[in-house]
Amino acid sequence: MNEQVVIFNCGSLKWISLAVGLIASFAYQPVSAAKPHIVYINADDLGLMDVGYNDPIFRTPNIDRLAKQGMVFTAAYAPAANCAPSRASVHSGQWTPRHGVYTVGTSERGKAKTRRLIPTENTQLLSPDVLTMAEALKAGGYRTIHLGKYHIGKDPLQDGFDVNVGGDQSGSPSGGYYSPWSKGAMAKWTREVDDHTHRVDVFANEAVEFMEENRGEPMFIHFSPYLVHSPLTPVPEYVDNYQRSGIDAKYGSMVEKIDESIGKVLAAIDRLDLTDSTLVVFSSDNGGIAAVHSQKPLRGGKGSYYEGGVREPFVMRWPGKIAAGTTCAEAVNTMDLYPTFLAAAEVDSPARTVLDGVSLMPLMTGSGPWEPVPQYWHFPVYLQSYDGPRDDARDPLFRTRPGSAMRSGKWKLHEYFEDGALELYDLSNDPGERQNLATSMPEQTAQLHAQMVQWRERTGAPVPTQKNPAYDAEFESQAIQKAETRQ
């Protein structure tokens, strides 16, 4: 019996019929005996349309340089539509139902009278029992440093990092972006820097110093500089570049500031002659905030499970391994980074640890078989709106109500637990998710829904069913009407 296997070298698509017994001979082989340095740059709330290579209104020459020198993943997804659950999935390599981090803070967001269900209780931090990406790499011989936002634990030093600069459970920059800082993990730095020092400059300088001191050992650098998370804070040296741009000048200056910090890190990699031995990855943690900068043609933004809330910029550079100036249109997920880093570093997957992500090495290097992987999201909680109708959600009261979503090939399915509604979109023709095909394509809808239910069963995903006694249908209807009139 023959089996058809997809070998996808992002740039060409080949169909090859192989006997099942021969498949093993095409298994991925490590590309190098030496362990590469790994630099993971994880922006915060930076949308797909918030980088220069997608919208030239933003001045991001260093991010654009990475894109030109490496591979741009054009269908890259976050594991969740807001910060904490996405980061928890990236660092655990697991879908959200396995670790239980679904949102930031309480699951009961929005007014009680507008919530029909009692949502699933949220877990705010990763369990100490979870073996993180940093712990696995450290066990494999890596020196590890975390810089900036962590959000999924009180102390990154307890989760596999040798050095922590500014990371704790805070989801926003506690004390602001500029020194002096009187609280949080940055307070200690107030004594060591001048007043009005931007925290991202501390992170960049410490990353460079770490590289200088540890260049002889394999390094894992998690550079997570809080930008561009609220509060919107103008960067004086860049804000004038956006005064007549049509976008929020404060926001534009913050985007340019994170690019500047990335430039410092890349310059150090070059100066220390580490370029060819370093895998650099750049991504965000979720989609951009639609009320600040539209993610169109995608629908929605941060907090929404429409494409604008989960699609993100994603670039990899690894000279000699990843061809420069290439793109990959396969649907991938930043949750895939955990197994990808292990494969690149030739570190075994941890025993008794479930990794839901898959290694992207075959796509990066064009060196092995690749089978498209469905993407899933589960959000059994409530997340209130940012800006009513401008959020472009299902209704103006919530960016997301309890539900699940999935993508398989060109199809995207949404399910809402309050009323059982289903939405089906053909992303190849409707990337903005405007034409719901669920009614006109019942068989396709049913097939995908059954697949999503099976996934929930495999991962133990909770589905809330208990009615909220505080719910008031008339109040909700009036609130929706009032919100819609503000458009």
GIGIGI-V865138 format. One record per helix or strand of 2 or more residues. SS is the DSSP state (2 for helix, 1 for strand). FROM is the first residue (numbers start at 1). LEN is the number of residues. If there is no record, write none. Layout:
# GIGIGI-V865138
ss->SS from->FROM len->LEN
ss->SS from->FROM len->LEN
This chain:
# GIGIGI-V865138
ss->1 from->2 len->8
ss->1 from->12 len->8
ss->2 from->20 len->7
ss->1 from->37 len->6
ss->2 from->61 len->9
ss->1 from->71 len->3
ss->1 from->76 len->2
ss->2 from->83 len->10
ss->2 from->96 len->4
ss->2 from->112 len->3
ss->2 from->133 len->7
ss->1 from->143 len->6
ss->2 from->156 len->4
ss->1 from->163 len->3
ss->2 from->187 len->5
ss->2 from->199 len->16
ss->1 from->219 len->6
ss->2 from->236 len->7
ss->2 from->249 len->23
ss->2 from->275 len->3
ss->1 from->278 len->6
ss->2 from->307 len->4
ss->1 from->314 len->4
ss->1 from->326 len->3
ss->1 from->332 len->2
ss->2 from->334 len->12
ss->2 from->361 len->5
ss->1 from->375 len->5
ss->1 from->382 len->3
ss->2 from->388 len->4
ss->1 from->398 len->3
ss->1 from->403 len->6
ss->1 from->411 len->6
ss->1 from->422 len->5
ss->2 from->442 len->18
ss->2 from->473 len->13
